[in-house]
Amino acid sequence: MLIVRDYNNIIYTIDEKEKSLFSEHLDILDRTIAPGISKYNWGSQADTFVYACRKECQDVFSNVKKFQNNVMKINQEFEKISTSVLTNVHKKLYLLSEFIR
């Protein structure tokens, strides 16, 4: 159950664009979990398998969260840049006498 919850947490956190970006990580995670779904003998090595799968899930989730946090920071910086004034033009009303000598 713990592995399923960790895996589902990753899947619910990630959006479609990020899924394609993290597809290699998700494939590795799927290959790590696959023996427990299809053919694993839940004997004395079950704890080791569960710990390994959960660690892999936590690593992938950590990478996804780091990526999402960095994207958020980049978007905040873009917002700051888009609202900042790059030039400041002072308008002045000129009189005709200033142009005539």
Secondary structure, 3 states (H helix, E strand, C coil): CHHHHHHHHHHHHCCHHHHHHCHHHHHHHHHHHHHHHHCCCCCCCHHHHHHHHHHHHHHHHHHHHHHHHHHHHHHHHHHHHHHCCCCCCCCCCCCHHHHCC
